[in-house]
Amino acid sequence: MTATHAVPITRRRRWRAFVADRKGATAVEFALIGPAFIALLVALIQTFLVFFAQQLLEQVVNQSSRTILTGQAQGQSMTQAQFAQAVCSNVVILFNCNGLMIDVQVANSWGSTNTAMPTLTYDANGNVTNVWQFNPGNQGDIVVVRVMYLWPVFLGPLGFNLANQPGNSVRLMMSSTAFMNEAFVNS
């Protein structure tokens, strides 16, 4: 009689011991919470990088546009490629210089300035086919400088996505500034 009661008691004790054992609880809890935490961390880092890069682009456009505002670009007969190099010299840390798209236009009036985000067109290989202007104007002209960049983003595990272009893999960043050229001596 004692032999038949010993088996159920041993099973009960093992079950109670298993339920009471907390040695692996931390690992199980991390396995449940860890992926969501890591996904949230990735989303935060990506968001930080996008906003940091956008702010850097704003600063660089304001700095670089001073060469046009003060007439230095016009005095040196600066080309679009040379102006792109001037812009690029300030953003080498985060941006690939080959990806910068620069559009400089003269506006007839403040009301006709175009500082809007352009609609990009793409070829079959996914390359941007838009043609950008470079007209730094003369003294007293209203000039609009737009610098654009396709920033790569990735879809996070929670479906968080900052992309705003077709294909959900890039975000078009743009910084623009409008100003009236100062009085300068044309060469």
N, C-alpha and C positions, 0 to 999 in steps of 0.2 A: 504494500500500500504506500509506503514511503517512496518507492521508486517511481510510481505514476505521478505523484504530486511534485516530485523534484523537477521534472521536465518543464511543466508550465511555470513554475516559480523561476527557473533559470531563464526562460524566454522573457518573462515579465521583467526580470532584473536587467537583462540585456537591453530590452526596449527602453526602460527607464534610464539606464545609463547612457544610451545613445541620445535620448531626448535631452537629458541634463548636460551632456558634454557640449561645451562652448568653444572648444579649441579651433574649429574651422569656421566659426560664425563670421569673423572679419573677412575671410576670403570669399565667403558666399555673398556677404553684403557688398563687397567691392565688385564682385562679378555682376551684381544686379545694378549698382549705381555707377560704376566706373565708365562704361561706354557712353552713358548720357553726359556725364561730367566731361569726358574727353571731347565729345562732340560740341558741347557748349564752349569749351576752351578753344577749340579750333575756330568756331564761329566768331568768338571774341577777337582772336588774333587776326583773322582775316578782315574783320570790320575795322579794327585799329589800323591795319596796314593801308586799307583803302582810304580812310579818312586822312591819315598821315601823308600819303602820297598826293592826295588832292590838295591838301594845304601847302605842301612843298611846291606843287605845280603852280598854285596861285602866287606864291612868293616869287618864284622864278620868272613868271610872266611879267609881273610888275617890275622886277629888276631889269630884265632884258628889254622891256619896252622903252625904258628910259633912253636907250641908244637911238630910238626913232624919235621920241619926244623932243630930245635936245638937238636933233639934226646930225648926230654923229654917223648914223647909218647912211643918211643921204650924202653927207660929205665924203664918205668912203666908198660911195656907190656900192653899198652892201647888197649882195644877192640873197635870195631866199636860203640857199645852202649856207652862206656865211652867217646869216641871222640864226639859222637853226643850230649852227655850231656854237654861237654865243649863248643860246638858250641851253644847249646840251652841256656846256661847260659847268653849269650850275646844278645839274641834276644827275650826274653820273652814278650816284649811289643806287638809286631805285629804278631808274628808267633806262631802257635800251634806246640810245639816240636814234637808231634807224626807225623806231616806231613813232617818233614825234611827227605830228602833222601840224603845219603852221600856215595860218591864213591871215594876211594883213591886207586890209581894204581901207579905202578912203570913202567916207560917207558925206553926202551932200548937206545933211543937217543932223542935229542931235536926234531928232525924231526918226530918222531913217537908219540909225545905227543898227547893225545886225549882230547881237551878242548871243543869239539863240544857239542851242545845240544843233548841229547839222544832222541830216539824215545821211548815213553812210551807205554807199553802194559797194558791192563786192563782186569780184569776178568768180569764176568757177573754182578757183583754188583758195578762195576766202581772203584774197588780198583787197585792200581798199582801192577803189578806182576813182575816187573824187579827185578833182584838180583844184589845187589851192592857189590863191592869188598872193602876190607880194607887191604891194604898192604902198611904200611908207609915206607917200605924199610930200607936200612942201610946207613951208611955214604957214601957220594959221589953218591948215587942213585938219578936219576931224578924222582921226584914224582909229580903226578897230583892229585889235590884235587878238586872235583866237589861237590857242595852242591845245591840241587834242592828243590823247594817247589811249591806246587800247590796253587796259590793265587786265592781266589774266586772273581769273577767279576760278574757284572750284566749288562744286556742289558738296556741301558738308553732309555728314551722316543724318542730320536732322532735317534735311531738305532746305537749309538756309542757303540762299543764293543772292549774290549782289550783282549778277550779270544784267546788263540792259541792252545787249545786242543779240542778234540771232545766233542760235547754237548754245546759249547759256554758258559760255566759257570765258567771255570777256566783258569788261565794263568800260564804256567810253567815258573817259575823264576829260573835262574841258575847263580851261580857265580863259577868261576873256577880260579885256580892259579896253576902255574907250577914252580918248583924250584928244585935246587940241594941241597940235605941234606948236612948240615955242618959236619965237622969232629967232632965226639963225641965218647965217650967211651961206648961200648955196655956192658950191665950188664949181 
